[in-house]
Amino acid sequence: MRQLKTEFSDQITQQNVLSKYPRPSLVRSSYLNLNGLWQYAITKDDAIPQRFDGQILVPFSPESALSGVSRQLMPDETLWYLRSLPAGHPTGNRRLLLHFGAADQRAQVFINRKEAGSHMGGYLPFTLDITKLMSDGENELLVKITDVSNTSWHSRGKQSLKPGGMFYTAQSGLWQTVWAETVPAHYVKKLLFTPDFDHSRMRMRVVSSASRPFTCTITGDGIAPVSFSGTTNEELIMELPGFHPWSPEDPFLYRISLQTGDDQVSSYFAMRKCDIQTDSAGIRRFFLNNKPCFQAGVLDQGYWPEGLYTAPSDDALIADILRMKKLGFNMLRKHAKIEPERFYYHCDRLGMLVWQDMVNGGSAYKHWFVTYLATLMNWNHIFWHDGKRHHRLLSRTDLEGQKEFLQEMKETVSFLYNHPSIVVWVPFNEGWGQFHALKAAKRLKKLDPTRLVDHASGWFDQKGGDIISLHYYFLTLKFTPEKSRALALTEFGGYSCPVPGHTACDKVYGYKKLKTPHALTKAYAKLIQKTILPAVRSGISATIYTQLSDVEEETNGIYTYDRKVCKLSPKVVRALNCQLKKCAQSANGGCWNGQ
């Protein structure tokens, strides 16, 4: 595989590695970024190594070029990280919290060779209180990582130890920011914002270790400050008459500063509502803030040639979002991956809707069944029960894996709950490790009634969730609108066009191969005009093109893997996205069975 890089790699130095505050939803002034050079070792046993192999640039996984290691961690190996923490011990009743954005897959953390805690799962953040383990002098931080990747049922997304086609290089270890902060004995652990759009108010809950009074002040551009007071761990209803709504065209954010005892934090929220309503033509459509909102999106894998799961910089994340907005897209489907929180913050402030996948797991996939069957035959009108007798075909016989998936689903909703950009949860992609999809959809609705659920994206329809979800790559596109759920084309296209000098692999993968960007643009325009636009008139209310960028063998991106070449004509894409949105506004009802 050829090593490509984006322009953002040049911004990285040992002293400047993803240095932005990692948790925009809950900000404090105390912040110690621990990214940078650490010692690392890869061993065949569990014993702490006597010698380390060299240095690694955290938070880039050892498989990535930016880490300086470029070495695949295997399931029978152990990855070790070592660094010192600044001298000093929290004074008085203050606590020292150590935060990990994500560690793939199982992490054990030691302070001065005493275990501080552990975490299982490669995609979600975790925090450890290390106060009692700290000494007055210099302190040692040691992290032990094991990662079985796709050889077990743990969540893994698109990672594979044998990458190829639609699956990519597996990565491991610390791949998001590691940082520390000091907090008082009683501190704010979480803020929860639930907009009540129709009643012009925001429901807020301040979660803390003990119930205490708090005061907060809300501000915003052109908004006079408003103050409220309440008690932590109890719901506060903030009346906001004449509020400023959030939308992709006008992503207005309210800023909030809050104090309870000795703890002072800041955050933000937005007023927006996402649901499904019937438009003037009698078609069930996606609505945003009680107005029809056609969602024209792209599939976003979140892979980078030099960093794999880790974007080289904050600017790189911003650039991807802005590139898609400039092309007229207003939505990203974050596919089989959970990003660092700063990605969602930028979607919030820049105005980009997000459909968030849960990360898939399960045993080895039978692709003829879990991927191609429903997509190729396009039989989503067939009623399907993913009962216990189908779990073997769906690679989900493992009860422990099912339990872990449901727990991670709950933690994902909790982690991302406050971000107004997220409008849809996607528990399962096709049949990848799917089980009890109807029950999962109901769980999600109970966890978060404010968002929509695509219960099994592109798989046989089980009459659940809020969306009839279609993947269209082959043969004909067939669907029948319903009186309850909305129709969405949640994957389509996938046209492949390798650009010489900008491909990572000689072998290329895609669903239709074009030789030049001109030919690709022509084929894309034909697909939209001949198939997608008529489908939108007949009821499709959201479209997701595959995909934002190339990834390794998969050369079906709008941009090349290094983000240096836009393979589709921007002018043509913008015009077609404009047509899609206008088409939805003037649609007629009916059934669609088109080429």
C-alpha positions in Angstrom: 0.0 0.0 0.0 1.3 3.4 -0.9 1.5 6.0 1.8 -0.5 9.1 1.1 -1.0 12.2 3.2 -3.2 15.2 3.4 -2.1 18.7 3.6 -2.8 18.8 7.3 0.1 16.5 8.2 2.4 19.5 7.9 0.8 21.2 10.9 1.9 18.5 13.3 4.9 18.8 15.6 5.8 16.9 18.7 4.6 20.0 20.7 1.4 20.5 18.6 -0.6 17.4 18.4 -4.4 17.8 18.4 -4.1 20.4 21.1 -7.6 21.9 21.0 -9.8 21.4 24.1 -11.2 17.8 23.6 -14.6 18.2 25.3 -16.5 21.2 23.9 -19.7 20.2 25.6 -18.2 20.7 29.1 -15.3 23.1 29.3 -13.1 23.9 32.3 -10.1 26.2 32.6 -7.9 23.4 34.1 -6.6 21.3 31.2 -3.5 19.4 30.6 -3.0 17.9 27.2 -1.0 14.7 27.3 -0.6 14.1 23.6 2.9 14.0 22.2 5.8 11.5 22.4 5.4 8.5 24.7 7.5 5.4 25.0 6.0 2.3 23.6 6.6 -1.5 23.4 4.9 -4.4 21.8 5.3 -7.7 23.6 4.1 -11.3 23.4 3.1 -11.6 27.1 1.5 -9.6 29.9 4.7 -8.8 31.8 5.6 -5.1 31.9 8.5 -4.7 29.6 11.9 -4.0 31.0 12.9 -2.1 27.8 10.7 -0.1 25.4 10.9 -0.3 21.6 11.0 3.5 21.0 8.8 6.5 20.8 5.2 6.8 19.5 3.3 10.0 18.8 0.0 9.9 20.8 -2.8 9.8 19.9 -2.0 8.2 16.6 -2.3 4.4 16.5 0.9 2.3 16.0 -0.5 1.2 12.6 -0.6 4.7 11.3 2.2 6.6 9.6 1.9 9.6 11.9 2.6 7.5 15.0 6.1 7.0 13.8 5.7 3.2 14.3 3.8 1.8 11.3 3.4 -1.6 12.9 0.2 -3.8 13.1 -0.7 -5.0 16.6 -1.8 -8.6 16.4 -4.4 -10.3 18.6 -1.8 -12.2 20.6 0.3 -9.2 21.3 0.3 -6.5 24.0 0.9 -2.8 23.4 2.4 -0.7 26.2 2.6 3.0 26.6 4.7 4.9 29.1 5.2 8.5 30.0 5.7 10.7 33.1 3.1 13.0 34.6 4.0 16.4 35.8 5.1 16.5 39.5 2.6 17.7 42.0 -0.4 16.4 43.9 -3.9 18.0 44.0 -4.2 20.2 47.1 -7.1 20.3 49.5 -10.2 18.4 48.4 -9.4 18.8 44.7 -9.4 15.7 42.5 -7.2 14.8 39.5 -9.1 13.2 36.6 -7.4 11.4 33.7 -9.4 11.3 30.5 -9.0 9.0 27.5 -10.9 10.0 24.3 -10.7 6.3 23.1 -8.5 3.3 23.4 -8.8 0.4 21.0 -9.7 -2.2 22.4 -9.1 -3.2 26.0 -7.1 -0.7 28.1 -5.6 -1.1 31.6 -4.2 2.1 33.2 -1.5 2.1 35.9 -0.2 5.1 38.0 3.1 4.4 39.6 2.6 0.7 38.8 -0.7 0.6 40.7 -3.9 -0.1 38.6 -6.1 2.9 38.3 -8.8 1.2 36.2 -9.6 -0.4 32.9 -12.0 0.0 30.0 -13.3 -2.3 27.3 -14.4 -1.0 23.9 -12.5 1.0 21.3 -14.8 3.9 20.5 -16.0 5.6 23.7 -14.3 7.9 26.2 -13.6 7.0 29.8 -12.3 8.8 32.9 -10.3 7.7 35.9 -9.9 9.5 39.2 -6.2 9.1 39.9 -5.9 11.4 42.9 -5.1 8.7 45.5 -2.4 7.1 43.3 -0.4 10.3 42.8 2.8 11.1 44.7 4.4 14.5 45.4 7.2 13.9 43.0 7.2 12.7 39.4 4.5 10.2 38.5 4.5 7.3 36.0 1.6 6.7 33.7 1.6 3.2 32.1 -1.1 2.0 29.7 -1.6 -1.6 28.6 -3.6 -2.3 25.4 -4.8 -5.5 23.8 -6.9 -5.6 20.6 -8.3 -8.7 19.0 -9.7 -6.5 16.2 -12.1 -8.5 13.9 -11.2 -11.9 15.3 -13.9 -11.7 17.9 -17.4 -10.3 18.4 -16.3 -6.9 19.9 -17.3 -3.7 18.0 -14.8 -3.0 15.2 -16.5 -1.0 12.5 -14.7 -1.2 9.2 -11.4 -2.5 10.7 -9.9 -5.7 9.3 -6.6 -7.5 9.9 -6.9 -8.5 6.2 -8.0 -5.2 4.6 -9.5 -5.1 1.2 -12.6 -3.8 -0.6 -15.0 -2.1 1.8 -12.9 -3.1 4.8 -9.8 -1.2 5.9 -6.6 -1.4 7.9 -7.2 -2.3 11.5 -5.8 0.1 14.1 -5.3 -0.1 17.8 -4.2 1.7 21.0 -4.7 5.3 22.0 -6.3 7.1 19.0 -7.9 10.1 20.6 -6.6 12.8 23.0 -5.4 11.8 26.4 -5.7 14.7 28.9 -6.1 15.5 32.6 -7.9 18.2 34.7 -8.3 19.1 38.3 -11.8 19.4 39.8 -13.2 20.2 43.3 -14.5 17.3 45.5 -18.1 18.0 44.2 -18.0 18.7 40.5 -20.2 18.7 37.4 -20.0 15.4 35.7 -22.3 16.0 32.8 -24.8 18.5 31.4 -27.9 17.2 29.6 -29.9 19.5 27.3 -33.3 18.4 25.9 -35.0 21.0 23.7 -38.7 21.4 23.9 -39.1 23.2 20.6 -42.9 23.4 20.5 -43.1 24.9 24.0 -40.2 27.4 23.6 -38.1 25.9 26.4 -35.0 23.9 27.2 -34.9 21.1 29.8 -31.5 20.9 31.5 -30.1 18.5 34.0 -26.8 19.1 35.7 -25.3 15.8 36.9 -23.0 16.0 39.8 -21.6 13.8 42.6 -23.9 15.5 45.2 -27.0 17.7 44.9 -26.0 21.3 45.2 -27.4 24.7 44.1 -26.1 26.2 40.9 -26.5 29.4 38.8 -26.1 29.7 35.1 -26.1 32.5 32.5 -27.2 32.0 28.8 -25.9 34.2 26.0 -25.8 34.1 22.3 -25.0 36.4 19.3 -27.4 39.3 19.6 -29.1 37.8 22.7 -29.2 39.6 26.0 -27.8 37.5 28.9 -30.4 35.5 30.8 -29.8 33.9 34.2 -31.3 30.9 35.9 -30.8 28.9 39.1 -31.5 25.4 40.1 -30.2 22.3 41.9 -27.9 19.7 40.4 -29.4 16.3 39.6 -32.8 17.9 39.2 -34.4 19.0 36.0 -34.5 22.8 35.3 -36.9 24.1 32.7 -35.6 27.3 31.1 -38.3 29.3 29.3 -36.9 30.8 26.0 -39.7 32.8 24.4 -38.9 34.0 20.9 -35.9 31.7 20.8 -33.5 31.5 17.8 -33.8 28.0 16.2 -30.8 26.0 14.9 -30.6 24.7 11.3 -27.9 23.9 8.7 -28.5 27.2 7.1 -28.4 29.1 10.4 -26.6 27.0 13.1 -27.3 29.3 16.0 -25.8 28.1 19.4 -26.7 29.4 22.8 -23.7 29.6 25.1 -24.0 28.8 28.8 -21.7 29.4 31.8 -22.5 27.6 35.0 -21.2 27.6 38.6 -21.9 25.2 41.5 -19.8 25.5 44.6 -16.1 25.8 43.5 -16.8 24.3 40.0 -17.2 26.5 37.0 -17.9 25.1 33.5 -19.2 26.4 30.2 -21.1 24.6 27.4 -23.6 25.3 24.6 -27.0 24.1 23.3 -29.3 24.7 20.4 -33.1 24.8 19.9 -34.1 22.4 17.2 -36.7 19.7 16.5 -36.4 16.7 14.2 -39.3 14.5 13.4 -41.4 13.0 10.5 -44.5 14.8 9.3 -46.8 14.6 6.3 -46.1 17.3 3.6 -48.7 19.1 1.5 -48.6 16.4 -1.1 -49.4 13.7 1.5 -45.9 12.2 1.7 -44.1 11.4 4.9 -41.0 13.6 5.0 -38.2 14.6 7.3 -39.1 17.8 9.1 -36.7 20.1 10.9 -38.2 22.7 13.2 -41.7 21.8 11.9 -40.7 22.6 8.3 -39.9 20.0 5.5 -36.1 19.4 5.3 -34.8 17.2 2.5 -31.5 15.7 3.7 -28.9 15.3 0.9 -26.0 13.5 2.5 -22.8 11.5 2.0 -21.4 8.4 3.7 -18.5 9.4 5.9 -16.1 6.7 6.9 -13.8 8.9 8.9 -10.5 7.4 7.7 -7.3 9.3 7.0 -4.3 8.0 5.0 -1.7 9.1 7.6 -3.8 8.7 10.7 -6.3 6.0 10.0 -9.0 6.6 12.6 -7.4 9.8 13.8 -7.6 13.0 11.7 -4.3 14.8 11.6 -5.7 18.0 13.0 -8.8 19.9 13.9 -8.6 21.7 10.6 -8.8 18.4 8.8 -12.2 17.7 10.4 -13.4 21.1 9.6 -12.2 20.9 6.0 -14.2 17.7 5.3 -17.4 19.3 6.7 -17.0 22.5 4.7 -16.1 20.6 1.5 -19.4 18.8 1.7 -21.4 22.0 2.5 -19.8 23.7 -0.4 -21.1 20.9 -2.7 -24.6 21.4 -1.4 -24.8 18.5 1.0 -26.4 19.2 4.4 -25.9 15.8 6.1 -23.2 13.2 6.8 -23.9 9.6 7.8 -21.0 8.8 10.2 -20.5 5.2 9.2 -19.5 2.4 11.7 -17.4 4.8 13.7 -17.7 7.3 16.6 -15.6 10.4 16.2 -13.9 12.6 18.8 -16.4 15.1 20.2 -14.8 17.9 18.4 -16.1 16.6 15.1 -19.7 16.9 16.4 -18.9 20.3 17.8 -17.9 21.5 14.4 -21.0 20.0 12.8 -23.0 21.9 15.4 -21.4 25.2 14.8 -21.0 24.9 11.0 -24.5 23.5 10.4 -24.1 19.9 9.2 -26.8 17.3 10.0 -25.4 13.9 11.2 -26.8 10.4 11.1 -24.8 8.4 13.6 -24.2 4.7 13.2 -23.6 2.5 16.2 -20.3 0.6 15.7 -20.9 -2.9 14.4 -19.5 -6.1 15.9 -20.2 -9.8 15.7 -18.3 -12.8 14.4 -16.9 -13.2 10.9 -19.5 -12.0 8.3 -21.1 -14.1 5.6 -21.1 -11.2 3.1 -23.4 -12.9 0.6 -26.0 -12.8 3.4 -25.4 -9.8 5.6 -24.4 -7.3 2.8 -25.3 -8.3 -0.7 -28.6 -10.2 -0.3 -30.8 -7.3 0.7 -28.9 -4.8 -1.4 -28.7 -6.9 -4.6 -32.3 -8.1 -4.5 -33.7 -4.9 -3.1 -36.4 -6.8 -1.2 -36.9 -4.3 1.6 -40.6 -4.6 1.2 -40.4 -8.2 2.6 -41.3 -8.4 6.2 -38.4 -9.9 8.2 -37.9 -11.1 11.8 -34.3 -11.3 12.9 -35.2 -13.9 15.4 -32.9 -16.3 17.2 -32.8 -18.8 14.3 -31.2 -16.1 12.1 -28.5 -15.1 14.5 -26.0 -17.5 13.1 -26.4 -16.1 9.6 -26.2 -12.6 11.0 -23.0 -13.5 12.9 -24.6 -12.8 16.3 -24.9 -16.0 18.3 -22.7 -14.5 21.1 -24.9 -13.5 24.0 -22.0 -11.6 25.7 -21.4 -9.7 22.5 -25.1 -8.8 22.3 -25.0 -7.5 25.8 -21.9 -5.5 25.1 -23.4 -3.9 22.0 -26.5 -2.8 23.9 -24.4 -1.3 26.6 -22.2 0.6 24.1 -25.4 1.8 22.3 -26.6 3.3 25.6 -23.2 4.9 26.2 -23.0 6.3 22.7 -26.4 8.0 23.1 -25.2 9.4 26.5 -21.9 10.6 25.0 -23.4 12.4 22.1 -26.8 13.4 23.5 -26.3 17.1 23.5 -25.2 17.6 19.9 -28.0 19.3 17.9 -26.4 18.2 14.6 -27.3 14.5 15.3 -30.8 13.8 14.1 -30.8 10.0 13.4 -29.5 7.0 15.3 -28.6 3.9 13.2 -28.2 0.8 15.4 -27.4 -1.6 12.6 -25.9 -1.4 9.1 -27.4 -4.0 6.8 -27.0 -7.4 8.5 -23.6 -6.7 10.1 -23.9 -8.3 13.5 -27.6 -7.5 13.7 -29.9 -9.0 16.3 -33.4 -8.0 17.6 -33.4 -4.8 15.5 -36.9 -3.9 16.5 -36.1 -4.2 20.2 -32.9 -2.1 19.6 -35.0 0.6 17.9 -37.4 0.7 20.8 -34.5 0.9 23.3 -33.0 3.8 21.4 -36.4 5.6 21.3 -36.6 5.2 25.1 -33.1 6.5 25.6 -33.7 9.4 23.3 -37.2 10.2 22.2 -36.0 13.5 20.5 -34.3 11.8 17.5 -35.3 9.4 14.7 -34.1 5.8 14.4 -33.1 3.9 11.2 -33.5 0.4 12.7 -31.6 -1.6 10.1 -30.0 0.5 7.4 -30.3 -1.1 4.0 -31.5 -4.5 5.4 -34.8 -6.3 5.0 -37.5 -4.1 6.5 -38.8 -5.2 9.9 -41.5 -2.5 10.0 -39.7 -0.7 12.9 -38.1 2.6 13.7 -39.0 5.8 11.8 -37.5 5.1 8.4 -37.9 2.7 5.5 -34.2 2.4 4.7 -32.9 1.5 1.3 -29.5 0.7 -0.1 -29.3 1.0 -3.9 -26.3 -0.2 -5.9 -27.6 -2.7 -8.3 -30.6 -3.6 -10.5 -33.8 -1.6 -9.8 -34.8 0.8 -7.1 -38.2 -0.3 -5.7 -40.2 1.1 -2.9 -43.7 1.9 -1.7 -44.4 4.9 0.6 -46.1 4.4 3.9 -48.5 6.5 6.0 -46.2 6.4 9.1 -42.5 6.2 8.3 -40.4 8.2 5.9 -38.5 6.7 3.0 -34.7 7.2 2.8 -32.1 6.1 0.3 -29.4 5.5 3.0 -26.7 4.4 0.6 -26.4 4.6 -3.2 -23.9 5.2 -6.0 -20.4 4.0 -4.9 -19.0 4.8 -8.3 -15.3 4.1 -8.5 -12.7 6.3 -10.2 -9.0 6.0 -9.3 -7.0 9.1 -9.8 -3.3 8.4 -10.7 -0.9 9.6 -8.0 -3.7 9.8 -5.4 -4.5 6.1 -4.8 -3.2 4.0 -2.0 -3.6 0.6 -3.8 -3.2 -0.8 -7.3 -6.4 -2.8 -6.8 -9.5 -0.7 -6.8 -13.0 -1.4 -5.5 -16.4 0.2 -6.2 -19.8 -0.6 -7.7 -19.2 0.9 -11.1 -15.8 1.8 -12.5 -15.1 5.0 -14.4 -11.8 5.9 -15.9 -11.8 9.7 -15.5 -13.4 12.4 -13.3 -15.2 13.7 -16.4 -16.8 10.2 -17.0 -17.5 9.9 -13.2 -19.3 13.3 -13.2 -21.4 12.3 -16.3 -22.4 9.0 -14.7 -23.2 10.6 -11.4 -25.4 13.2 -13.1 -27.2 10.5 -15.1 -27.8 8.5 -11.9 -29.3 11.5 -10.1 -31.4 12.8 -13.0 -32.7 9.4 -14.3 -33.2 7.5 -11.0 -32.9 9.6 -7.9 -34.9 12.7 -8.8 -37.9 10.7 -9.9 -37.6 8.6 -6.7 -37.6 11.8 -4.6 -40.8 13.0 -6.3 -42.3 9.6 -5.4 -41.4 9.8 -1.7 -37.7 9.5 -1.0 -37.0 12.1 1.7 -33.2 11.7 2.2 -30.3 10.5 0.1 -26.8 9.4 1.1 -24.2 9.0 -1.6 -21.3 6.6 -1.2 -19.0 8.3 -0.2 -17.1 11.4 1.0 -13.6 10.1 0.1 -11.7 7.1 -1.1 -10.3 4.8 1.5 -7.5 2.4 0.6 -8.8 0.0 -2.2 -12.2 1.7 -2.1 -12.0 4.4 -4.7 -15.6 5.5 -4.8 -15.1 8.8 -3.0 -16.1 12.3 -4.1 -12.6 13.2 -3.0 -9.4 11.2 -3.3 -8.1 9.6 -0.1 -5.6 12.4 0.4 -8.4 15.0 0.0 -6.4 16.7 -2.8 -8.7 16.0 -5.8 -12.4 16.5 -6.0 -13.4 13.9 -8.6 -16.8 15.3 -9.3 -17.5 18.7 -10.8 -18.4 20.9 -7.9 -20.7 23.0 -10.1 -22.6 19.9 -11.2 -23.0 18.4 -7.7 -24.2 21.7 -6.3 -26.8 22.1 -9.0 -28.0 18.5 -8.6 -28.3 18.9 -4.8 -30.3 22.0 -5.4 -32.6 20.1 -7.7 -33.0 17.3 -5.2 -34.2 19.8 -2.5 -36.5 21.6 -4.9 -37.9 18.3 -6.2 -38.9 17.2 -2.7 -40.8 20.4 -2.2 -42.9 19.8 -5.3 -43.2 16.0 -5.1 -46.3 13.9 -5.8 -47.3 10.7 -4.1 -47.1 7.2 -5.6 -45.1 4.0 -6.0 -41.7 3.9 -7.7 -40.2 1.0 -9.6 -37.5 2.6 -11.8 -34.1 1.8 -13.3 
